Amino acid sequence: MERRRIKHETSLEERLAEQARHLREQARKLRPGGKRDDLIRRARQAETAAHVSEWLSSPGLQPPK
C-alpha cells in the first residue's frame, strides 16, 4: 500500500497560525460557555504547536546533553 503525499504550499507553522486565527474568530462570535472555551483552548494548542515546531526546526537548536 502506497502513502498519499500532499505537497503543502505553506509551512506547518503558517497553517497552524491560520488555524488558530480561524478558531479565535469563531470563538469571538459565540457567547461565553463550553463551546467557546473549547475553541479558545484549541486555538492555544495550535499556537503552541506552531511555536514548538518553529523551535524544533531552528538552526540554533542544540542536542540534549
PDB file of N, H, CA, C and O in Angstrom:
ATOM      1  N   MET A   1       0.840  -1.173   0.000  1.00  0.00           N
ATOM      2  CA  MET A   1       0.000   0.000   0.000  1.00  0.00           C
ATOM      3  C   MET A   1       0.891   1.245   0.000  1.00  0.00           C
ATOM      4  O   MET A   1       1.827   1.345   0.793  1.00  0.00           O
ATOM      5  N   GLU A   2       0.599   2.176  -0.878  1.00  0.00           N
ATOM      6  H   GLU A   2      -0.161   2.095  -1.523  1.00  0.00           H
ATOM      7  CA  GLU A   2       1.404   3.380  -1.017  1.00  0.00           C
ATOM      8  C   GLU A   2       0.737   4.559  -0.313  1.00  0.00           C
ATOM      9  O   GLU A   2      -0.473   4.759  -0.416  1.00  0.00           O
ATOM     10  N   ARG A   3       1.555   5.339   0.408  1.00  0.00           N
ATOM     11  H   ARG A   3       2.538   5.176   0.491  1.00  0.00           H
ATOM     12  CA  ARG A   3       1.037   6.525   1.098  1.00  0.00           C
ATOM     13  C   ARG A   3       0.804   7.652   0.118  1.00  0.00           C
ATOM     14  O   ARG A   3       1.597   7.873  -0.798  1.00  0.00           O
ATOM     15  N   ARG A   4      -0.282   8.356   0.318  1.00  0.00           N
ATOM     16  H   ARG A   4      -0.926   8.176   1.062  1.00  0.00           H
ATOM     17  CA  ARG A   4      -0.529   9.548  -0.498  1.00  0.00           C
ATOM     18  C   ARG A   4       0.285  10.698   0.075  1.00  0.00           C
ATOM     19  O   ARG A   4       0.263  10.933   1.284  1.00  0.00           O
ATOM     20  N   ARG A   5       0.982  11.397  -0.759  1.00  0.00           N
ATOM     21  H   ARG A   5       1.000  11.207  -1.741  1.00  0.00           H
ATOM     22  CA  ARG A   5       1.779  12.551  -0.340  1.00  0.00           C
ATOM     23  C   ARG A   5       1.045  13.822  -0.716  1.00  0.00           C
ATOM     24  O   ARG A   5       0.497  13.941  -1.812  1.00  0.00           O
ATOM     25  N   ILE A   6       1.043  14.761   0.199  1.00  0.00           N
ATOM     26  H   ILE A   6       1.488  14.664   1.089  1.00  0.00           H
ATOM     27  CA  ILE A   6       0.400  16.052  -0.055  1.00  0.00           C
ATOM     28  C   ILE A   6       1.488  17.111  -0.044  1.00  0.00           C
ATOM     29  O   ILE A   6       2.243  17.220   0.922  1.00  0.00           O
ATOM     30  N   LYS A   7       1.571  17.880  -1.097  1.00  0.00           N
ATOM     31  H   LYS A   7       0.957  17.791  -1.882  1.00  0.00           H
ATOM     32  CA  LYS A   7       2.548  18.958  -1.187  1.00  0.00           C
ATOM     33  C   LYS A   7       1.860  20.248  -0.716  1.00  0.00           C
ATOM     34  O   LYS A   7       0.984  20.778  -1.398  1.00  0.00           O
ATOM     35  N   HIS A   8       2.266  20.738   0.451  1.00  0.00           N
ATOM     36  H   HIS A   8       2.978  20.307   1.006  1.00  0.00           H
ATOM     37  CA  HIS A   8       1.666  21.951   1.010  1.00  0.00           C
ATOM     38  C   HIS A   8       2.362  23.180   0.461  1.00  0.00           C
ATOM     39  O   HIS A   8       3.579  23.190   0.275  1.00  0.00           O
ATOM     40  N   GLU A   9       1.582  24.213   0.206  1.00  0.00           N
ATOM     41  H   GLU A   9       0.593  24.205   0.357  1.00  0.00           H
ATOM     42  CA  GLU A   9       2.141  25.468  -0.292  1.00  0.00           C
ATOM     43  C   GLU A   9       2.631  26.367   0.840  1.00  0.00           C
ATOM     44  O   GLU A   9       3.437  27.269   0.615  1.00  0.00           O
ATOM     45  N   THR A  10       2.145  26.119   2.056  1.00  0.00           N
ATOM     46  H   THR A  10       1.490  25.386   2.238  1.00  0.00           H
ATOM     47  CA  THR A  10       2.566  26.918   3.206  1.00  0.00           C
ATOM     48  C   THR A  10       3.208  25.998   4.241  1.00  0.00           C
ATOM     49  O   THR A  10       2.990  24.787   4.235  1.00  0.00           O
ATOM     50  N   SER A  11       3.994  26.588   5.121  1.00  0.00           N
ATOM     51  H   SER A  11       4.171  27.572   5.126  1.00  0.00           H
ATOM     52  CA  SER A  11       4.675  25.795   6.144  1.00  0.00           C
ATOM     53  C   SER A  11       3.684  25.338   7.220  1.00  0.00           C
ATOM     54  O   SER A  11       2.582  25.871   7.344  1.00  0.00           O
ATOM     55  N   LEU A  12       4.105  24.356   7.976  1.00  0.00           N
ATOM     56  H   LEU A  12       5.001  23.923   7.875  1.00  0.00           H
ATOM     57  CA  LEU A  12       3.274  23.851   9.074  1.00  0.00           C
ATOM     58  C   LEU A  12       2.968  24.979  10.055  1.00  0.00           C
ATOM     59  O   LEU A  12       1.840  25.110  10.528  1.00  0.00           O
ATOM     60  N   GLU A  13       3.978  25.788  10.356  1.00  0.00           N
ATOM     61  H   GLU A  13       4.895  25.681   9.971  1.00  0.00           H
ATOM     62  CA  GLU A  13       3.792  26.878  11.310  1.00  0.00           C
ATOM     63  C   GLU A  13       2.742  27.870  10.809  1.00  0.00           C
ATOM     64  O   GLU A  13       1.916  28.351  11.585  1.00  0.00           O
ATOM     65  N   GLU A  14       2.777  28.171   9.514  1.00  0.00           N
ATOM     66  H   GLU A  14       3.448  27.781   8.884  1.00  0.00           H
ATOM     67  CA  GLU A  14       1.799  29.098   8.941  1.00  0.00           C
ATOM     68  C   GLU A  14       0.396  28.504   8.968  1.00  0.00           C
ATOM     69  O   GLU A  14      -0.571  29.208   9.257  1.00  0.00           O
ATOM     70  N   ARG A  15       0.281  27.213   8.668  1.00  0.00           N
ATOM     71  H   ARG A  15       1.067  26.641   8.433  1.00  0.00           H
ATOM     72  CA  ARG A  15      -1.039  26.564   8.692  1.00  0.00           C
ATOM     73  C   ARG A  15      -1.593  26.519  10.104  1.00  0.00           C
ATOM     74  O   ARG A  15      -2.789  26.726  10.306  1.00  0.00           O
ATOM     75  N   LEU A  16      -0.737  26.250  11.088  1.00  0.00           N
ATOM     76  H   LEU A  16       0.235  26.082  10.924  1.00  0.00           H
ATOM     77  CA  LEU A  16      -1.193  26.226  12.480  1.00  0.00           C
ATOM     78  C   LEU A  16      -1.607  27.623  12.951  1.00  0.00           C
ATOM     79  O   LEU A  16      -2.606  27.771  13.654  1.00  0.00           O
ATOM     80  N   ALA A  17      -0.847  28.637  12.566  1.00  0.00           N
ATOM     81  H   ALA A  17      -0.036  28.517  11.995  1.00  0.00           H
ATOM     82  CA  ALA A  17      -1.189  30.016  12.942  1.00  0.00           C
ATOM     83  C   ALA A  17      -2.521  30.415  12.307  1.00  0.00           C
ATOM     84  O   ALA A  17      -3.342  31.065  12.954  1.00  0.00           O
ATOM     85  N   GLU A  18      -2.740  30.038  11.068  1.00  0.00           N
ATOM     86  H   GLU A  18      -2.073  29.510  10.543  1.00  0.00           H
ATOM     87  CA  GLU A  18      -4.007  30.344  10.396  1.00  0.00           C
ATOM     88  C   GLU A  18      -5.167  29.622  11.082  1.00  0.00           C
ATOM     89  O   GLU A  18      -6.244  30.193  11.257  1.00  0.00           O
ATOM     90  N   GLN A  19      -4.943  28.377  11.465  1.00  0.00           N
ATOM     91  H   GLN A  19      -4.068  27.914  11.323  1.00  0.00           H
ATOM     92  CA  GLN A  19      -5.981  27.632  12.169  1.00  0.00           C
ATOM     93  C   GLN A  19      -6.312  28.321  13.497  1.00  0.00           C
ATOM     94  O   GLN A  19      -7.483  28.438  13.860  1.00  0.00           O
ATOM     95  N   ALA A  20      -5.294  28.772  14.212  1.00  0.00           N
ATOM     96  H   ALA A  20      -4.344  28.677  13.917  1.00  0.00           H
ATOM     97  CA  ALA A  20      -5.512  29.461  15.489  1.00  0.00           C
ATOM     98  C   ALA A  20      -6.315  30.737  15.280  1.00  0.00           C
ATOM     99  O   ALA A  20      -7.235  31.023  16.045  1.00  0.00           O
ATOM    100  N   ARG A  21      -5.972  31.511  14.243  1.00  0.00           N
ATOM    101  H   ARG A  21      -5.224  31.279  13.622  1.00  0.00           H
ATOM    102  CA  ARG A  21      -6.722  32.739  13.948  1.00  0.00           C
ATOM    103  C   ARG A  21      -8.184  32.425  13.647  1.00  0.00           C
ATOM    104  O   ARG A  21      -9.091  33.106  14.124  1.00  0.00           O
ATOM    105  N   HIS A  22      -8.394  31.388  12.852  1.00  0.00           N
ATOM    106  H   HIS A  22      -7.657  30.834  12.464  1.00  0.00           H
ATOM    107  CA  HIS A  22      -9.760  30.998  12.481  1.00  0.00           C
ATOM    108  C   HIS A  22     -10.561  30.558  13.718  1.00  0.00           C
ATOM    109  O   HIS A  22     -11.723  30.932  13.872  1.00  0.00           O
ATOM    110  N   LEU A  23      -9.945  29.777  14.583  1.00  0.00           N
ATOM    111  H   LEU A  23      -9.000  29.473  14.458  1.00  0.00           H
ATOM    112  CA  LEU A  23     -10.630  29.307  15.788  1.00  0.00           C
ATOM    113  C   LEU A  23     -10.970  30.474  16.717  1.00  0.00           C
ATOM    114  O   LEU A  23     -12.060  30.513  17.287  1.00  0.00           O
ATOM    115  N   ARG A  24     -10.050  31.420  16.871  1.00  0.00           N
ATOM    116  H   ARG A  24      -9.164  31.389  16.408  1.00  0.00           H
ATOM    117  CA  ARG A  24     -10.320  32.579  17.724  1.00  0.00           C
ATOM    118  C   ARG A  24     -11.433  33.439  17.134  1.00  0.00           C
ATOM    119  O   ARG A  24     -12.255  33.991  17.866  1.00  0.00           O
ATOM    120  N   GLU A  25     -11.454  33.549  15.812  1.00  0.00           N
ATOM    121  H   GLU A  25     -10.787  33.101  15.218  1.00  0.00           H
ATOM    122  CA  GLU A  25     -12.519  34.297  15.139  1.00  0.00           C
ATOM    123  C   GLU A  25     -13.876  33.645  15.405  1.00  0.00           C
ATOM    124  O   GLU A  25     -14.857  34.334  15.684  1.00  0.00           O
ATOM    125  N   GLN A  26     -13.925  32.330  15.317  1.00  0.00           N
ATOM    126  H   GLN A  26     -13.127  31.771  15.090  1.00  0.00           H
ATOM    127  CA  GLN A  26     -15.169  31.617  15.608  1.00  0.00           C
ATOM    128  C   GLN A  26     -15.575  31.824  17.064  1.00  0.00           C
ATOM    129  O   GLN A  26     -16.751  32.037  17.357  1.00  0.00           O
ATOM    130  N   ALA A  27     -14.607  31.762  17.975  1.00  0.00           N
ATOM    131  H   ALA A  27     -13.652  31.589  17.737  1.00  0.00           H
ATOM    132  CA  ALA A  27     -14.894  31.901  19.406  1.00  0.00           C
ATOM    133  C   ALA A  27     -15.455  33.289  19.717  1.00  0.00           C
ATOM    134  O   ALA A  27     -16.331  33.427  20.572  1.00  0.00           O
ATOM    135  N   ARG A  28     -14.951  34.325  19.022  1.00  0.00           N
ATOM    136  H   ARG A  28     -14.240  34.213  18.328  1.00  0.00           H
ATOM    137  CA  ARG A  28     -15.432  35.680  19.259  1.00  0.00           C
ATOM    138  C   ARG A  28     -16.914  35.835  18.950  1.00  0.00           C
ATOM    139  O   ARG A  28     -17.585  36.691  19.526  1.00  0.00           O
ATOM    140  N   LYS A  29     -17.421  35.014  18.050  1.00  0.00           N
ATOM    141  H   LYS A  29     -16.875  34.318  17.583  1.00  0.00           H
ATOM    142  CA  LYS A  29     -18.824  35.110  17.649  1.00  0.00           C
ATOM    143  C   LYS A  29     -19.765  34.411  18.631  1.00  0.00           C
ATOM    144  O   LYS A  29     -20.982  34.577  18.549  1.00  0.00           O
ATOM    145  N   LEU A  30     -19.209  33.637  19.553  1.00  0.00           N
ATOM    146  H   LEU A  30     -18.221  33.503  19.620  1.00  0.00           H
ATOM    147  CA  LEU A  30     -20.036  32.870  20.484  1.00  0.00           C
ATOM    148  C   LEU A  30     -20.131  33.559  21.838  1.00  0.00           C
ATOM    149  O   LEU A  30     -19.276  34.356  22.224  1.00  0.00           O
ATOM    150  N   ARG A  31     -21.200  33.220  22.538  1.00  0.00           N
ATOM    151  H   ARG A  31     -21.894  32.572  22.224  1.00  0.00           H
ATOM    152  CA  ARG A  31     -21.348  33.677  23.914  1.00  0.00           C
ATOM    153  C   ARG A  31     -20.425  32.854  24.809  1.00  0.00           C
ATOM    154  O   ARG A  31     -20.041  31.741  24.451  1.00  0.00           O
ATOM    155  N   PRO A  32     -20.069  33.398  25.971  1.00  0.00           N
ATOM    156  CA  PRO A  32     -19.250  32.613  26.902  1.00  0.00           C
ATOM    157  C   PRO A  32     -19.918  31.277  27.215  1.00  0.00           C
ATOM    158  O   PRO A  32     -21.130  31.200  27.414  1.00  0.00           O
ATOM    159  N   GLY A  33     -19.104  30.234  27.252  1.00  0.00           N
ATOM    160  H   GLY A  33     -18.119  30.296  27.090  1.00  0.00           H
ATOM    161  CA  GLY A  33     -19.631  28.902  27.533  1.00  0.00           C
ATOM    162  C   GLY A  33     -18.648  27.833  27.095  1.00  0.00           C
ATOM    163  O   GLY A  33     -17.519  28.123  26.700  1.00  0.00           O
ATOM    164  N   GLY A  34     -19.093  26.614  27.174  1.00  0.00           N
ATOM    165  H   GLY A  34     -20.010  26.378  27.495  1.00  0.00           H
ATOM    166  CA  GLY A  34     -18.240  25.464  26.886  1.00  0.00           C
ATOM    167  C   GLY A  34     -17.709  25.419  25.469  1.00  0.00           C
ATOM    168  O   GLY A  34     -16.527  25.151  25.255  1.00  0.00           O
ATOM    169  N   LYS A  35     -18.574  25.680  24.495  1.00  0.00           N
ATOM    170  H   LYS A  35     -19.535  25.897  24.669  1.00  0.00           H
ATOM    171  CA  LYS A  35     -18.146  25.628  23.092  1.00  0.00           C
ATOM    172  C   LYS A  35     -17.081  26.696  22.809  1.00  0.00           C
ATOM    173  O   LYS A  35     -16.084  26.430  22.138  1.00  0.00           O
ATOM    174  N   ARG A  36     -17.307  27.892  23.327  1.00  0.00           N
ATOM    175  H   ARG A  36     -18.117  28.108  23.872  1.00  0.00           H
ATOM    176  CA  ARG A  36     -16.342  28.985  23.139  1.00  0.00           C
ATOM    177  C   ARG A  36     -15.017  28.654  23.819  1.00  0.00           C
ATOM    178  O   ARG A  36     -13.951  28.865  23.242  1.00  0.00           O
ATOM    179  N   ASP A  37     -15.083  28.139  25.036  1.00  0.00           N
ATOM    180  H   ASP A  37     -15.949  27.968  25.505  1.00  0.00           H
ATOM    181  CA  ASP A  37     -13.870  27.757  25.761  1.00  0.00           C
ATOM    182  C   ASP A  37     -13.088  26.690  24.997  1.00  0.00           C
ATOM    183  O   ASP A  37     -11.859  26.724  24.957  1.00  0.00           O
ATOM    184  N   ASP A  38     -13.805  25.743  24.391  1.00  0.00           N
ATOM    185  H   ASP A  38     -14.804  25.715  24.424  1.00  0.00           H
ATOM    186  CA  ASP A  38     -13.160  24.686  23.620  1.00  0.00           C
ATOM    187  C   ASP A  38     -12.434  25.262  22.405  1.00  0.00           C
ATOM    188  O   ASP A  38     -11.315  24.849  22.099  1.00  0.00           O
ATOM    189  N   LEU A  39     -13.060  26.205  21.719  1.00  0.00           N
ATOM    190  H   LEU A  39     -13.968  26.539  21.968  1.00  0.00           H
ATOM    191  CA  LEU A  39     -12.418  26.823  20.555  1.00  0.00           C
ATOM    192  C   LEU A  39     -11.169  27.599  20.962  1.00  0.00           C
ATOM    193  O   LEU A  39     -10.152  27.546  20.271  1.00  0.00           O
ATOM    194  N   ILE A  40     -11.241  28.314  22.074  1.00  0.00           N
ATOM    195  H   ILE A  40     -12.068  28.357  22.636  1.00  0.00           H
ATOM    196  CA  ILE A  40     -10.084  29.072  22.559  1.00  0.00           C
ATOM    197  C   ILE A  40      -8.959  28.123  22.960  1.00  0.00           C
ATOM    198  O   ILE A  40      -7.789  28.393  22.687  1.00  0.00           O
ATOM    199  N   ARG A  41      -9.311  27.017  23.606  1.00  0.00           N
ATOM    200  H   ARG A  41     -10.261  26.798  23.827  1.00  0.00           H
ATOM    201  CA  ARG A  41      -8.306  26.019  24.000  1.00  0.00           C
ATOM    202  C   ARG A  41      -7.621  25.439  22.768  1.00  0.00           C
ATOM    203  O   ARG A  41      -6.399  25.292  22.747  1.00  0.00           O
ATOM    204  N   ARG A  42      -8.401  25.110  21.744  1.00  0.00           N
ATOM    205  H   ARG A  42      -9.394  25.229  21.761  1.00  0.00           H
ATOM    206  CA  ARG A  42      -7.836  24.560  20.512  1.00  0.00           C
ATOM    207  C   ARG A  42      -6.959  25.585  19.800  1.00  0.00           C
ATOM    208  O   ARG A  42      -5.951  25.217  19.197  1.00  0.00           O
ATOM    209  N   ALA A  43      -7.325  26.860  19.860  1.00  0.00           N
ATOM    210  H   ALA A  43      -8.144  27.159  20.350  1.00  0.00           H
ATOM    211  CA  ALA A  43      -6.509  27.918  19.257  1.00  0.00           C
ATOM    212  C   ALA A  43      -5.165  28.012  19.982  1.00  0.00           C
ATOM    213  O   ALA A  43      -4.119  28.133  19.344  1.00  0.00           O
ATOM    214  N   ARG A  44      -5.197  27.957  21.309  1.00  0.00           N
ATOM    215  H   ARG A  44      -6.046  27.859  21.827  1.00  0.00           H
ATOM    216  CA  ARG A  44      -3.954  27.999  22.081  1.00  0.00           C
ATOM    217  C   ARG A  44      -3.061  26.802  21.766  1.00  0.00           C
ATOM    218  O   ARG A  44      -1.842  26.938  21.668  1.00  0.00           O
ATOM    219  N   GLN A  45      -3.680  25.621  21.608  1.00  0.00           N
ATOM    220  H   GLN A  45      -4.671  25.511  21.688  1.00  0.00           H
ATOM    221  CA  GLN A  45      -2.910  24.424  21.263  1.00  0.00           C
ATOM    222  C   GLN A  45      -2.250  24.576  19.897  1.00  0.00           C
ATOM    223  O   GLN A  45      -1.097  24.183  19.722  1.00  0.00           O
ATOM    224  N   ALA A  46      -2.960  25.136  18.935  1.00  0.00           N
ATOM    225  H   ALA A  46      -3.897  25.456  19.077  1.00  0.00           H
ATOM    226  CA  ALA A  46      -2.401  25.341  17.596  1.00  0.00           C
ATOM    227  C   ALA A  46      -1.239  26.332  17.655  1.00  0.00           C
ATOM    228  O   ALA A  46      -0.218  26.127  17.000  1.00  0.00           O
ATOM    229  N   GLU A  47      -1.388  27.404  18.434  1.00  0.00           N
ATOM    230  H   GLU A  47      -2.218  27.572  18.966  1.00  0.00           H
ATOM    231  CA  GLU A  47      -0.310  28.380  18.578  1.00  0.00           C
ATOM    232  C   GLU A  47       0.915  27.751  19.232  1.00  0.00           C
ATOM    233  O   GLU A  47       2.045  27.986  18.805  1.00  0.00           O
ATOM    234  N   THR A  48       0.686  26.957  20.265  1.00  0.00           N
ATOM    235  H   THR A  48      -0.233  26.767  20.612  1.00  0.00           H
ATOM    236  CA  THR A  48       1.789  26.281  20.947  1.00  0.00           C
ATOM    237  C   THR A  48       2.487  25.309  20.004  1.00  0.00           C
ATOM    238  O   THR A  48       3.716  25.247  19.977  1.00  0.00           O
ATOM    239  N   ALA A  49       1.720  24.557  19.238  1.00  0.00           N
ATOM    240  H   ALA A  49       0.722  24.608  19.260  1.00  0.00           H
ATOM    241  CA  ALA A  49       2.299  23.618  18.278  1.00  0.00           C
ATOM    242  C   ALA A  49       3.138  24.348  17.237  1.00  0.00           C
ATOM    243  O   ALA A  49       4.194  23.857  16.838  1.00  0.00           O
ATOM    244  N   ALA A  50       2.680  25.511  16.797  1.00  0.00           N
ATOM    245  H   ALA A  50       1.822  25.910  17.121  1.00  0.00           H
ATOM    246  CA  ALA A  50       3.441  26.300  15.819  1.00  0.00           C
ATOM    247  C   ALA A  50       4.768  26.747  16.421  1.00  0.00           C
ATOM    248  O   ALA A  50       5.804  26.679  15.760  1.00  0.00           O
ATOM    249  N   HIS A  51       4.743  27.205  17.676  1.00  0.00           N
ATOM    250  H   HIS A  51       3.901  27.260  18.213  1.00  0.00           H
ATOM    251  CA  HIS A  51       5.968  27.654  18.339  1.00  0.00           C
ATOM    252  C   HIS A  51       6.936  26.497  18.557  1.00  0.00           C
ATOM    253  O   HIS A  51       8.140  26.654  18.352  1.00  0.00           O
ATOM    254  N   VAL A  52       6.435  25.353  18.964  1.00  0.00           N
ATOM    255  H   VAL A  52       5.457  25.225  19.131  1.00  0.00           H
ATOM    256  CA  VAL A  52       7.293  24.188  19.196  1.00  0.00           C
ATOM    257  C   VAL A  52       7.901  23.719  17.875  1.00  0.00           C
ATOM    258  O   VAL A  52       9.089  23.402  17.815  1.00  0.00           O
ATOM    259  N   SER A  53       7.099  23.676  16.830  1.00  0.00           N
ATOM    260  H   SER A  53       6.134  23.934  16.878  1.00  0.00           H
ATOM    261  CA  SER A  53       7.603  23.263  15.526  1.00  0.00           C
ATOM    262  C   SER A  53       8.683  24.223  15.028  1.00  0.00           C
ATOM    263  O   SER A  53       9.704  23.797  14.489  1.00  0.00           O
ATOM    264  N   GLU A  54       8.447  25.514  15.214  1.00  0.00           N
ATOM    265  H   GLU A  54       7.618  25.860  15.652  1.00  0.00           H
ATOM    266  CA  GLU A  54       9.429  26.520  14.813  1.00  0.00           C
ATOM    267  C   GLU A  54      10.720  26.350  15.607  1.00  0.00           C
ATOM    268  O   GLU A  54      11.814  26.441  15.051  1.00  0.00           O
ATOM    269  N   TRP A  55      10.589  26.104  16.900  1.00  0.00           N
ATOM    270  H   TRP A  55       9.700  26.029  17.352  1.00  0.00           H
ATOM    271  CA  TRP A  55      11.750  25.913  17.758  1.00  0.00           C
ATOM    272  C   TRP A  55      12.532  24.668  17.348  1.00  0.00           C
ATOM    273  O   TRP A  55      13.761  24.690  17.289  1.00  0.00           O
ATOM    274  N   LEU A  56      11.812  23.583  17.065  1.00  0.00           N
ATOM    275  H   LEU A  56      10.814  23.564  17.113  1.00  0.00           H
ATOM    276  CA  LEU A  56      12.480  22.341  16.687  1.00  0.00           C
ATOM    277  C   LEU A  56      13.223  22.451  15.362  1.00  0.00           C
ATOM    278  O   LEU A  56      14.242  21.788  15.165  1.00  0.00           O
ATOM    279  N   SER A  57      12.731  23.271  14.465  1.00  0.00           N
ATOM    280  H   SER A  57      11.903  23.810  14.625  1.00  0.00           H
ATOM    281  CA  SER A  57      13.379  23.393  13.165  1.00  0.00           C
ATOM    282  C   SER A  57      14.386  24.544  13.113  1.00  0.00           C
ATOM    283  O   SER A  57      14.962  24.807  12.057  1.00  0.00           O
ATOM    284  N   SER A  58      14.604  25.229  14.229  1.00  0.00           N
ATOM    285  H   SER A  58      14.136  25.015  15.087  1.00  0.00           H
ATOM    286  CA  SER A  58      15.545  26.351  14.239  1.00  0.00           C
ATOM    287  C   SER A  58      16.976  25.832  14.163  1.00  0.00           C
ATOM    288  O   SER A  58      17.278  24.772  14.711  1.00  0.00           O
ATOM    289  N   PRO A  59      17.860  26.567  13.490  1.00  0.00           N
ATOM    290  CA  PRO A  59      19.240  26.121  13.342  1.00  0.00           C
ATOM    291  C   PRO A  59      20.032  26.164  14.653  1.00  0.00           C
ATOM    292  O   PRO A  59      21.058  25.494  14.773  1.00  0.00           O
ATOM    293  N   GLY A  60      19.573  26.939  15.626  1.00  0.00           N
ATOM    294  H   GLY A  60      18.740  27.483  15.529  1.00  0.00           H
ATOM    295  CA  GLY A  60      20.296  27.054  16.889  1.00  0.00           C
ATOM    296  C   GLY A  60      19.965  25.977  17.898  1.00  0.00           C
ATOM    297  O   GLY A  60      20.505  25.985  19.004  1.00  0.00           O
ATOM    298  N   LEU A  61      19.098  25.058  17.547  1.00  0.00           N
ATOM    299  H   LEU A  61      18.660  25.052  16.648  1.00  0.00           H
ATOM    300  CA  LEU A  61      18.695  24.005  18.484  1.00  0.00           C
ATOM    301  C   LEU A  61      19.870  23.091  18.795  1.00  0.00           C
ATOM    302  O   LEU A  61      20.527  22.576  17.890  1.00  0.00           O
ATOM    303  N   GLN A  62      20.123  22.897  20.063  1.00  0.00           N
ATOM    304  H   GLN A  62      19.589  23.315  20.798  1.00  0.00           H
ATOM    305  CA  GLN A  62      21.224  22.049  20.491  1.00  0.00           C
ATOM    306  C   GLN A  62      20.710  20.684  20.940  1.00  0.00           C
ATOM    307  O   GLN A  62      19.630  20.601  21.526  1.00  0.00           O
ATOM    308  N   PRO A  63      21.449  19.629  20.683  1.00  0.00           N
ATOM    309  CA  PRO A  63      21.018  18.308  21.158  1.00  0.00           C
ATOM    310  C   PRO A  63      21.078  18.247  22.678  1.00  0.00           C
ATOM    311  O   PRO A  63      21.871  18.964  23.289  1.00  0.00           O
ATOM    312  N   PRO A  64      20.251  17.399  23.306  1.00  0.00           N
ATOM    313  CA  PRO A  64      20.279  17.283  24.769  1.00  0.00           C
ATOM    314  C   PRO A  64      21.634  16.734  25.236  1.00  0.00           C
ATOM    315  O   PRO A  64      22.277  15.945  24.545  1.00  0.00           O
ATOM    316  N   LYS A  65      22.044  17.178  26.431  1.00  0.00           N
ATOM    317  H   LYS A  65      21.521  17.820  26.992  1.00  0.00           H
ATOM    318  CA  LYS A  65      23.351  16.734  26.965  1.00  0.00           C
ATOM    319  C   LYS A  65      23.151  15.730  28.068  1.00  0.00           C
ATOM    320  O   LYS A  65      24.124  15.240  28.642  1.00  0.00           O
TER     321      LYS A  65
END
